[in-house]
Amino acid sequence: METQVQAGTPSAPRQRTRGTRGLMRGRSSIFAILPACALLAMFLAMPQPAGAQQQWPGSGDPDQQFPHSNFPQNTSPSNPDLGNATPGDPLEAMEAGLGMVPLMPVDTSRLIEAESCQTWTAAAVDSPTVSVARLEVPGKASREFQKACGDFKDNRLRSAEEHARKAVKIYPDYAAAWVMLGQILRADHKDPEAIEACQNGKHADPHYAPPYICLAEFAASANDWDEAYSLANHALTLDPATDPYAFLYTATADFHLRRVDQAKLYALSAEKLDKWNHLPQVHMLLAQIYDVEKKPDDEASELRKFVKMAPHNADWQTAKTRLSQIEIETDAKK
């Protein structure tokens, strides 16, 4: 024991010496970079030419008739993130604006299980921000959500409702499950309960877009277009570049509020985001817009898409009749 102690004793001063030398080298390195830091600070403090300043989201002059126009929409030589943005395209402008904001990477693999169901909740999986509440959904609640989703797709509404209610009972802050419950109740013609469910989803997570989409749907059904626009527009603020439903409901409200140009921009953005063709309504809306613009060829093109995608939609016969009328008028002009 004494030998071990004595053998180990001389190493202690050498360790302190190495630590002292390392500390001195560290201090020397810090002093060496101070002049560079000072030069960098002086450079950043210098006034930049007007054309060299970056445009950040919200830095432009917003158009009160186009609430998302304060996102940068023009190409700037010093702003390569905006190089592919088309002037006047709200989706590309918002995507460009988001691309300039550094976001912390989030593992959304659990969100896919907890929220994705090809409904209002699906698009929000790719939203740029994710709340803590959404990341903490228990596995048991998530499984109930998926059971509700499967039953909803198979039109087993009673069973779907039971599973959705179990999910929110297990985890009351489960905003996606509240929205799913609202959509199930909506399909079962239980509108008051459906509205309450979506309201609960909004209270569970005020920064989650789907509850506002759900409530915008009810406002649109009641022809309350100002409220529908307000709700859908708020959803766009929360999820400005991934949610086609937010763009669709904003466009629909704009169209009924006679803001046709603005409606067209949002509708085209919704169409661009609807990569899996879950929103035939956007084609019907674009057809109505092209009808107002007196563009029969474009109107017919959108009507054909709608008729193909939505054979069981309530507006199918109306679209088919209008398409036949355009084709007859076109043939008569030849």
SETOR-343204 format. One record per residue (C-alpha): residue number from 0; residue in one letter; chain; x, y, z. Coordinates in nm, 2 decimals. Layout:
N
seq:type:mol:xx:yy:zz
NUM:A:A:X:Y:Z
...
***
This chain:
334
seq:type:mol:xx:yy:zz
0:M:A:0.00:0.00:0.00
1:E:A:0.28:0.24:0.09
2:T:A:0.46:0.15:-0.24
3:Q:A:0.15:0.24:-0.44
4:V:A:0.11:0.57:-0.26
5:Q:A:0.47:0.67:-0.31
6:A:A:0.47:0.55:-0.67
7:G:A:0.17:0.77:-0.74
8:T:A:0.28:1.07:-0.55
9:P:A:0.53:1.22:-0.80
10:S:A:0.27:1.22:-1.09
11:A:A:0.06:1.48:-0.92
12:P:A:0.29:1.78:-0.97
13:R:A:0.34:1.68:-1.34
14:Q:A:-0.04:1.67:-1.39
15:R:A:-0.07:2.02:-1.24
16:T:A:0.21:2.14:-1.46
17:R:A:0.04:2.00:-1.77
18:G:A:-0.29:2.16:-1.66
19:T:A:-0.12:2.50:-1.61
20:R:A:0.05:2.49:-1.95
21:G:A:-0.28:2.40:-2.11
22:L:A:-0.45:2.69:-1.94
23:M:A:-0.17:2.93:-2.05
24:R:A:-0.21:2.80:-2.41
25:G:A:-0.58:2.85:-2.39
26:R:A:-0.54:3.21:-2.26
27:S:A:-0.29:3.27:-2.54
28:S:A:-0.54:3.15:-2.80
29:I:A:-0.81:3.37:-2.66
30:F:A:-0.59:3.68:-2.67
31:A:A:-0.48:3.59:-3.03
32:I:A:-0.84:3.60:-3.16
33:L:A:-0.94:3.92:-2.98
34:P:A:-0.81:4.15:-3.26
35:A:A:-1.00:3.95:-3.52
36:C:A:-1.32:3.98:-3.31
37:A:A:-1.27:4.36:-3.28
38:L:A:-1.23:4.39:-3.66
39:L:A:-1.55:4.18:-3.72
40:A:A:-1.74:4.40:-3.48
41:M:A:-1.62:4.72:-3.66
42:F:A:-1.73:4.57:-3.99
43:L:A:-2.07:4.48:-3.87
44:A:A:-2.12:4.82:-3.72
45:M:A:-2.05:4.99:-4.06
46:P:A:-2.37:5.10:-4.25
47:Q:A:-2.46:4.88:-4.54
48:P:A:-2.57:5.00:-4.88
49:A:A:-2.95:5.00:-4.92
50:G:A:-2.94:4.72:-5.18
51:A:A:-2.73:4.49:-4.96
52:Q:A:-2.97:4.47:-4.67
53:Q:A:-3.14:4.13:-4.63
54:Q:A:-3.52:4.12:-4.63
55:W:A:-3.65:3.92:-4.34
56:P:A:-4.01:3.81:-4.29
57:G:A:-4.22:4.10:-4.18
58:S:A:-3.97:4.36:-4.30
59:G:A:-4.17:4.47:-4.61
60:D:A:-4.47:4.70:-4.63
61:P:A:-4.77:4.48:-4.58
62:D:A:-5.08:4.52:-4.81
63:Q:A:-5.38:4.53:-4.58
64:Q:A:-5.58:4.35:-4.85
65:F:A:-5.31:4.08:-4.87
66:P:A:-5.21:4.00:-4.51
67:H:A:-4.91:3.78:-4.60
68:S:A:-4.75:4.02:-4.85
69:N:A:-4.51:4.13:-4.58
70:F:A:-4.31:3.82:-4.65
71:P:A:-4.03:3.89:-4.90
72:Q:A:-4.15:3.83:-5.25
73:N:A:-3.88:3.98:-5.47
74:T:A:-3.54:3.84:-5.57
75:S:A:-3.25:4.02:-5.40
76:P:A:-2.89:3.99:-5.51
77:S:A:-2.78:3.96:-5.15
78:N:A:-3.06:3.72:-5.06
79:P:A:-3.01:3.39:-5.25
80:D:A:-3.29:3.22:-5.05
81:L:A:-3.54:3.42:-5.26
82:G:A:-3.39:3.34:-5.59
83:N:A:-3.66:3.10:-5.69
84:A:A:-3.96:3.29:-5.54
85:T:A:-4.21:3.40:-5.79
86:P:A:-4.34:3.76:-5.73
87:G:A:-4.70:3.74:-5.61
88:D:A:-4.68:3.38:-5.51
89:P:A:-4.77:3.37:-5.14
90:L:A:-4.66:3.01:-5.09
91:E:A:-4.31:3.06:-5.24
92:A:A:-4.27:3.38:-5.06
93:M:A:-4.35:3.22:-4.72
94:E:A:-4.13:2.92:-4.80
95:A:A:-3.85:3.16:-4.88
96:G:A:-3.91:3.35:-4.56
97:L:A:-3.90:3.04:-4.35
98:G:A:-3.59:2.93:-4.53
99:M:A:-3.41:3.23:-4.39
100:V:A:-3.51:3.16:-4.03
101:P:A:-3.28:2.91:-3.85
102:L:A:-3.51:2.64:-3.70
103:M:A:-3.40:2.37:-3.46
104:P:A:-3.44:2.02:-3.62
105:V:A:-3.73:1.82:-3.47
106:D:A:-3.77:1.44:-3.49
107:T:A:-4.12:1.41:-3.64
108:S:A:-4.12:1.03:-3.65
109:R:A:-4.35:1.01:-3.35
110:L:A:-4.57:1.29:-3.48
111:I:A:-4.65:1.08:-3.79
112:E:A:-4.79:0.81:-3.56
113:A:A:-4.96:1.05:-3.33
114:E:A:-5.12:1.28:-3.59
115:S:A:-5.11:1.16:-3.95
116:C:A:-5.45:1.04:-4.08
117:Q:A:-5.49:1.21:-4.42
118:T:A:-5.72:1.46:-4.26
119:W:A:-5.68:1.82:-4.13
120:T:A:-5.41:1.69:-3.89
121:A:A:-5.18:1.53:-4.15
122:A:A:-5.04:1.84:-4.30
123:A:A:-4.94:1.98:-3.96
124:V:A:-4.69:1.70:-3.92
125:D:A:-4.45:1.90:-4.14
126:S:A:-4.52:2.23:-3.98
127:P:A:-4.21:2.45:-3.90
128:T:A:-4.28:2.46:-3.53
129:V:A:-4.38:2.18:-3.29
130:S:A:-4.50:2.23:-2.93
131:V:A:-4.38:2.03:-2.64
132:A:A:-4.74:1.90:-2.58
133:R:A:-4.74:1.74:-2.93
134:L:A:-4.41:1.56:-2.86
135:E:A:-4.53:1.42:-2.53
136:V:A:-4.83:1.22:-2.66
137:P:A:-4.83:0.89:-2.47
138:G:A:-4.80:0.58:-2.68
139:K:A:-5.14:0.45:-2.56
140:A:A:-5.31:0.76:-2.66
141:S:A:-5.14:0.75:-3.00
142:R:A:-5.26:0.40:-3.06
143:E:A:-5.62:0.50:-2.98
144:F:A:-5.58:0.79:-3.23
145:Q:A:-5.47:0.55:-3.50
146:K:A:-5.76:0.32:-3.43
147:A:A:-6.00:0.62:-3.46
148:C:A:-5.83:0.71:-3.78
149:G:A:-5.87:0.36:-3.93
150:D:A:-6.24:0.35:-3.83
151:F:A:-6.30:0.70:-3.96
152:K:A:-6.16:0.60:-4.30
153:D:A:-6.38:0.29:-4.31
154:N:A:-6.68:0.51:-4.21
155:R:A:-6.73:0.32:-3.88
156:L:A:-6.81:0.65:-3.71
157:R:A:-6.93:0.51:-3.37
158:S:A:-6.62:0.31:-3.32
159:A:A:-6.40:0.60:-3.44
160:E:A:-6.57:0.83:-3.19
161:E:A:-6.51:0.59:-2.90
162:H:A:-6.14:0.56:-2.98
163:A:A:-6.09:0.93:-3.03
164:R:A:-6.26:1.00:-2.69
165:K:A:-6.03:0.74:-2.53
166:A:A:-5.73:0.92:-2.68
167:V:A:-5.82:1.26:-2.53
168:K:A:-5.92:1.10:-2.20
169:I:A:-5.57:0.95:-2.17
170:Y:A:-5.41:1.27:-2.28
171:P:A:-5.63:1.58:-2.25
172:D:A:-5.37:1.80:-2.43
173:Y:A:-5.39:1.58:-2.74
174:A:A:-5.49:1.85:-2.99
175:A:A:-5.48:1.63:-3.29
176:A:A:-5.71:1.38:-3.13
177:W:A:-5.95:1.66:-3.04
178:V:A:-5.95:1.77:-3.41
179:M:A:-6.00:1.41:-3.52
180:L:A:-6.29:1.38:-3.28
181:G:A:-6.44:1.70:-3.43
182:Q:A:-6.40:1.56:-3.78
183:I:A:-6.57:1.24:-3.68
184:L:A:-6.86:1.42:-3.52
185:R:A:-6.89:1.65:-3.82
186:A:A:-6.92:1.34:-4.05
187:D:A:-7.19:1.20:-3.81
188:H:A:-7.39:1.53:-3.83
189:K:A:-7.32:1.62:-3.46
190:D:A:-7.20:1.98:-3.54
191:P:A:-7.24:2.13:-3.19
192:E:A:-7.03:1.86:-3.03
193:A:A:-6.78:1.88:-3.32
194:I:A:-6.73:2.25:-3.27
195:E:A:-6.68:2.20:-2.90
196:A:A:-6.41:1.93:-2.98
197:C:A:-6.22:2.16:-3.21
198:Q:A:-6.24:2.44:-2.95
199:N:A:-6.09:2.20:-2.70
200:G:A:-5.81:2.13:-2.95
201:K:A:-5.74:2.50:-2.98
202:H:A:-5.73:2.54:-2.61
203:A:A:-5.50:2.24:-2.57
204:D:A:-5.25:2.38:-2.81
205:P:A:-5.31:2.74:-2.93
206:H:A:-5.01:2.72:-3.17
207:Y:A:-5.14:2.41:-3.36
208:A:A:-5.31:2.50:-3.69
209:P:A:-5.57:2.22:-3.75
210:P:A:-5.82:2.33:-3.48
211:Y:A:-5.85:2.66:-3.66
212:I:A:-5.90:2.48:-3.99
213:C:A:-6.18:2.28:-3.83
214:L:A:-6.35:2.59:-3.70
215:A:A:-6.30:2.76:-4.04
216:E:A:-6.49:2.47:-4.20
217:F:A:-6.79:2.53:-3.97
218:A:A:-6.78:2.91:-4.03
219:A:A:-6.77:2.85:-4.41
220:S:A:-7.07:2.61:-4.38
221:A:A:-7.26:2.89:-4.20
222:N:A:-7.15:3.14:-4.48
223:D:A:-6.97:3.34:-4.22
224:W:A:-6.69:3.43:-4.45
225:D:A:-6.53:3.70:-4.24
226:E:A:-6.49:3.45:-3.95
227:A:A:-6.38:3.17:-4.19
228:Y:A:-6.12:3.40:-4.33
229:S:A:-6.00:3.51:-3.99
230:L:A:-5.96:3.15:-3.87
231:A:A:-5.80:3.02:-4.19
232:N:A:-5.57:3.32:-4.20
233:H:A:-5.46:3.25:-3.84
234:A:A:-5.38:2.89:-3.93
235:L:A:-5.16:3.03:-4.21
236:T:A:-4.98:3.24:-3.96
237:L:A:-4.91:2.93:-3.75
238:D:A:-4.82:2.70:-4.05
239:P:A:-4.74:2.93:-4.35
240:A:A:-4.59:2.68:-4.59
241:T:A:-4.71:2.32:-4.55
242:D:A:-5.09:2.32:-4.49
243:P:A:-5.30:2.31:-4.80
244:Y:A:-5.62:2.33:-4.60
245:A:A:-5.52:2.67:-4.46
246:F:A:-5.46:2.80:-4.81
247:L:A:-5.79:2.65:-4.94
248:Y:A:-6.01:2.80:-4.67
249:T:A:-5.84:3.13:-4.70
250:A:A:-5.89:3.13:-5.08
251:T:A:-6.25:3.02:-5.04
252:A:A:-6.33:3.30:-4.80
253:D:A:-6.15:3.55:-5.02
254:F:A:-6.36:3.44:-5.32
255:H:A:-6.69:3.49:-5.13
256:L:A:-6.57:3.82:-5.00
257:R:A:-6.51:3.92:-5.37
258:R:A:-6.13:3.93:-5.35
259:V:A:-6.09:3.72:-5.66
260:D:A:-5.72:3.80:-5.73
261:Q:A:-5.62:3.72:-5.38
262:A:A:-5.83:3.40:-5.38
263:K:A:-5.66:3.28:-5.69
264:L:A:-5.32:3.32:-5.54
265:Y:A:-5.41:3.12:-5.23
266:A:A:-5.60:2.86:-5.43
267:L:A:-5.30:2.80:-5.66
268:S:A:-5.08:2.76:-5.35
269:A:A:-5.33:2.50:-5.21
270:E:A:-5.32:2.31:-5.54
271:K:A:-4.94:2.31:-5.53
272:L:A:-4.93:2.17:-5.17
273:D:A:-5.20:1.91:-5.24
274:K:A:-4.95:1.65:-5.37
275:W:A:-5.16:1.35:-5.29
276:N:A:-5.48:1.49:-5.44
277:H:A:-5.68:1.50:-5.12
278:L:A:-5.85:1.83:-5.20
279:P:A:-6.07:1.81:-5.50
280:Q:A:-6.25:2.13:-5.37
281:V:A:-5.95:2.34:-5.48
282:H:A:-6.02:2.25:-5.84
283:M:A:-6.39:2.35:-5.81
284:L:A:-6.28:2.68:-5.65
285:L:A:-6.03:2.75:-5.93
286:A:A:-6.30:2.67:-6.19
287:Q:A:-6.52:2.93:-6.03
288:I:A:-6.24:3.18:-6.03
289:Y:A:-6.17:3.12:-6.40
290:D:A:-6.54:3.16:-6.47
291:V:A:-6.53:3.50:-6.32
292:E:A:-6.21:3.58:-6.51
293:K:A:-6.38:3.46:-6.84
294:K:A:-6.12:3.19:-6.90
295:P:A:-6.33:2.89:-7.02
296:D:A:-6.03:2.68:-7.12
297:D:A:-5.88:2.70:-6.77
298:E:A:-6.22:2.66:-6.61
299:A:A:-6.28:2.34:-6.81
300:S:A:-5.94:2.20:-6.71
301:E:A:-6.01:2.25:-6.34
302:L:A:-6.36:2.10:-6.38
303:R:A:-6.22:1.79:-6.54
304:K:A:-5.98:1.74:-6.25
305:F:A:-6.26:1.78:-6.00
306:V:A:-6.50:1.54:-6.19
307:K:A:-6.22:1.28:-6.20
308:M:A:-6.11:1.32:-5.83
309:A:A:-6.45:1.35:-5.67
310:P:A:-6.72:1.13:-5.82
311:H:A:-6.91:1.12:-5.50
312:N:A:-6.90:1.49:-5.41
313:A:A:-7.22:1.68:-5.38
314:D:A:-7.10:1.93:-5.65
315:W:A:-7.01:1.66:-5.90
316:Q:A:-7.32:1.69:-6.11
317:T:A:-7.30:2.07:-6.11
318:A:A:-6.94:2.04:-6.23
319:K:A:-7.02:1.78:-6.49
320:T:A:-7.31:2.00:-6.63
321:R:A:-7.10:2.31:-6.64
322:L:A:-6.81:2.12:-6.82
323:S:A:-7.05:1.99:-7.08
324:Q:A:-7.18:2.35:-7.14
325:I:A:-6.83:2.48:-7.19
326:E:A:-6.74:2.20:-7.43
327:I:A:-7.05:2.27:-7.64
328:E:A:-6.98:2.64:-7.65
329:T:A:-6.62:2.57:-7.75
330:D:A:-6.72:2.34:-8.03
331:A:A:-6.97:2.60:-8.16
332:K:A:-6.69:2.85:-8.20
333:K:A:-6.48:2.62:-8.42
***
